[in-house]
Each structure stands twice: as structure tokens, then as C-alpha cells.
């Protein structure tokens, strides 16, 4: 574990150094931002370096996270991982997987709901069309008993994917959230779509039978 941390620390140093070089280069050699050409080659090169480093760090941290899980280290004790994953989001905000991992660890592993939601909002501002982050917020809202918000966010996530598994996840969340709020029409619409996606599913057939007995 110490070796993994030393390697991670080394890469953090490299990344931070690269970021400082990027800023130094801009300050010393480039005209003000408003006078630069959009295709400035050196800016593009430094940007690509930061992206590559961010993705490498994410890869290493993901492996490190898996090793800790395999060793039986509880999520709330994996404190070394979160700051390094946070650096990934700062270097490359488009890496929604890193946002998602930190948010879930903060919320589920450490019980820091406010911090998790604050970081999730940052990720959504930078990636407004991210299915992963939109669905994650919908799931957290459901777990926080905010069912109307959960259904609305799950509906939004539904429009951001064509993957059948993800579609089913959204529809399930909409269905159970609608049940909690007594929104029968929304329940029926979600159930109808679920049965189209999962024909013959015993759970949804039972739920359909229950709804048929209820007044509209």
C-alpha cells in the first residue's frame, strides 16, 4: 500500500508541476486571452498533457481503489483515494467517472451528504448532459426520501441515454418514486415502458396486477 501511495504522490507532483508550467507559459509568452488565436498550438499541447495525466491518474486510482476493496478495507477508511480522484476532476472536468466515484464514496462510504451533493452539482455544471451524474443525483434524492426530485431527475436521465440497462434503471427509479408520492399516472407510464423493455418480468407483472386493482 505504501508503494502505491508513493507512486500516486509522485504523479500528483508531476501533474501539479505540469499545471504550473502551463500557467507560467501563458503568463510569460502568450498574449492576453482575448488576443489569442483559438488554435494556439502550445496551449493545445499543454491541455492534452494534462488530460493524459488525468486519465493515467484515474486509471491508477481506480486500480488502487479495487486493491483496497479486495483487501477488505472499508470504504470509509479509504481516505487516501478521494483527494487524488479530486485532482483528476480538476485536471479534466469531463471525466464524469471520477466525479461519480468521489460523490458515491462521500455519500455512501463517509456519510457526507452535503459535500457529496456540492461536488455533484459542480460536476453537473461542467457536464450538464452527463447521464451518470444526473442518474446519481436522482438515486441520492431517492435515498434521501426526496421522491419528486428523484422522479424528475430520473426522467431527465432517461432522455440522456439509449442503453436498455440504463433506461430500465431510470424507469425503475421513476416507478418507485412515483409510488412513494402516490402519482399513479406516472407509475403506470413507467410500468408500461418497463414491461416493454422487460417483457415477462415477474416483478413488473405483479406490480401491474396491483395497479389494475387501484383507482385511477
C-alpha positions, 0 to 999 in steps of 0.5 A, spaced: 500 500 500 505 504 501 508 503 494 502 505 491 501 511 495 508 513 493 507 512 486 500 516 486 504 522 490 509 522 485 504 523 479 500 528 483 507 532 483 508 531 476 501 533 474 501 539 479 508 541 476 505 540 469 499 545 471 504 550 473 508 550 467 502 551 463 500 557 467 507 560 467 507 559 459 501 563 458 503 568 463 510 569 460 509 568 452 502 568 450 498 574 449 492 576 453 486 571 452 482 575 448 488 576 443 489 569 442 488 565 436 483 559 438 488 554 435 494 556 439 498 550 438 502 550 445 496 551 449 493 545 445 499 541 447 499 543 454 491 541 455 492 534 452 498 533 457 494 534 462 488 530 460 493 524 459 495 525 466 488 525 468 486 519 465 493 515 467 491 518 474 484 515 474 486 509 471 491 508 477 486 510 482 481 506 480 486 500 480 488 502 487 481 503 489 479 495 487 486 493 491 483 496 497 476 493 496 479 486 495 483 487 501 477 488 505 478 495 507 472 499 508 470 504 504 470 509 509 477 508 511 479 509 504 481 516 505 487 516 501 483 515 494 478 521 494 483 527 494 487 524 488 480 522 484 479 530 486 485 532 482 483 528 476 476 532 476 480 538 476 485 536 471 479 534 466 472 536 468 469 531 463 471 525 466 464 524 469 467 517 472 471 520 477 466 525 479 461 519 480 466 515 484 468 521 489 460 523 490 458 515 491 464 514 496 462 521 500 455 519 500 455 512 501 462 510 504 463 517 509 456 519 510 457 526 507 451 528 504 452 535 503 459 535 500 457 529 496 451 533 493 456 540 492 461 536 488 455 533 484 452 539 482 459 542 480 460 536 476 453 537 473 455 544 471 461 542 467 457 536 464 450 538 464 448 532 459 452 527 463 447 521 464 451 518 470 451 524 474 444 526 473 442 518 474 446 519 481 443 525 483 436 522 482 438 515 486 441 520 492 434 524 492 431 517 492 435 515 498 434 521 501 426 520 501 426 526 496 421 522 491 419 528 486 426 530 485 428 523 484 422 522 479 424 528 475 431 527 475 430 520 473 426 522 467 431 527 465 436 521 465 432 517 461 432 522 455 440 522 456 441 515 454 439 509 449 442 503 453 436 498 455 440 497 462 440 504 463 433 506 461 430 500 465 434 503 471 431 510 470 424 507 469 425 503 475 427 509 479 421 513 476 416 507 478 418 507 485 418 514 486 412 515 483 409 510 488 412 513 494 408 520 492 402 516 490 402 519 482 399 513 479 399 516 472 406 516 472 407 509 475 403 506 470 407 510 464 413 507 467 410 500 468 408 500 461 415 502 458 418 497 463 414 491 461 416 493 454 423 493 455 422 487 460 417 483 457 415 477 462 418 480 468 415 477 474 416 483 478 413 488 473 407 483 472 405 483 479 406 490 480 401 491 474 396 486 477 396 491 483 395 497 479 389 494 475 386 493 482 387 501 484 383 507 482 385 511 477 
